[in-house]
């Protein structure tokens, strides 16, 4: 090998792998008390793992930190759907102090920027559009810079699995 071939191979090896869309299950609900809910949530981890759900993160509302959003990487969509309908989950949520019915979404992440940034706060906007492809053209033509002028940093873009015209922007 030449030195240039070695350098080219090293550069290629250092490039991040190409992004592949993936599925997440997102659960949003309110709890009576986050500090009481969290240990009970963690104790139910084996049931989530048995359903091939891997926690990506837990978010708390900025205005009400008892509003919880939990996202899970989902390898088997049917297992995830079965899990979210299971009596065991309903019982665990009741035990954990979940208030009201959870909002559960199955989402296909089509863009994801998980690079490290200083800002930890996140804003998720979820809305229904008439035509996803037309909406995406406008969103992309607006550009990251326009959103950055308002202090927003593009972190992710997803669309609903059950309703592909449901858009999620993080």
N, C-alpha and C positions, 0 to 999 in steps of 0.2 A: 504493500500500500504506500501511496505517497502521503506526504504530510498534509496536502490539501484534502485528500480523501478522508484521512483521520479527523481533520478539523470539521469537514462537512458532516461526518457521522456523529461527532460530538455535539454539533449544533442541533442536528435532527433529534438526537436523544434528549436534549435539554428542552425541546419544544413540548408544551403541554399536549396531552392527547386531545384529539378532536372531540368536541362536545357531542354527547348523545342525549337526545331527549329522554326523560324518565318520568315515572308516575309517582305522585304523592297522594296521600290521604291527609286531608286537613280537617281537624276537629276544633270547633270553636264553641265555647260555652262559658257561663259565669259560674263561679263557685262562692260559697259562703265565706270561706277563709282560705286563701292560697297556702298559708303555712301548714294548715291541717290537711289540705288536699294533696300537696306534693308527696309526702311519704306514702300515702295510700296509692297514689298514681304510680310511684316507683315500685311498690310491692306487686303491682299487676303486670310487670314487665315480661314475665315468662309467657303470659297469654298473648301479648303483642308479638313477641318473637316467634311463637308457634304459628302465628298468622303471617309470618314473613314481613312484619312491619318494623322498620328500623327508624328510631327517632332521629329527626334532623334538628329539631329545636323546639323550645317552648317560648312563647311570647306572652307578655302581659300588657294589658291596655295601659296607655299613658294616663288617661283620665280616671280609669278604674282598674287598679292592678289585680282585681279579682275576676277580670275578663281574661280568659285564657285562650290562646291558640296554640295547638300542638300539630306539628307536621311530621309525617312519617314517609320515608322512602318506601315505596310499595312495589315489591317484586311480583306478587300474584294478586291481581285486581279482584278476582272472585273470592279469594281467601279474605282479603281486606273487607269486601262488602259483607261477607258472612260474619266476620268478626264484629263489624259495626252494628249488626242486627242481633247479636247474640245476647241472651239473657244475662250471661256472666258480665258483659260490659255494662249493661244497664244497672245491674246490682252494684258493681264496683263504683259507678258514677254516683249512685245514690249514697253509698257509704262515704264517698269522698266529698259530699256536700255540693254536688253539681245542682245548679238551679235551672229549672226549665229543660226543654229539649235541646240537645246539642245540634249545631249546624255542621253537617258532615259533607265534605266535598271531595270528589275524586278528580285529580287535575293532572294534565300532561304538561310538564315543564319543558318549554321549547327554547328558553334562554336562561342562563344562570351565571351570574358573576359572583363567585364566592371568594374572591380575592379579599385579603385582609385590609380593612379600612378602620379608621379611628372611630367613626360614628357607629354607635350601637343601636340607636333608635331606628325603627322601621315603620313604614307606612305601606299598608296593603290596600289597594283599590280594587274592588271586585265589581264588575258591572256587565250587563248583558248588551251585546251589540247586534245590529241587524245582520251584518255580514263581516265575519272575522277578517277575511282577506282584504276587504276594502278598508276596514278599521286599521289593520296593520300597516298598510301603505301610508295612511295619514300619520300614524304614530311614528313610523320610521322617518317620514319626511320632516316631521317636526324636529326630530333629532334630540340626542342626549343633552346637547348644549343648551337648548331652550329650557329643558326641565332643570338643568343644573343652575340656570339663572334664578330659579325659585328655591334653590337649596336642595333639590332632589337628585339622588344618585340612582341610576338604573341598577337594580340588583337581580331582578328576575322577571320573566314573562311566561305566563302559562294560560292554558285554556281548559275549559271543562271537558271531561270525558263524556259524561252523560248529556251535556249540552255544549257543543263545541263553539257556540257563540257567546259563552260566558268567558269573560276575560279577567285575568288576575295579573296585576302589575305590582311588583314589590320594588 
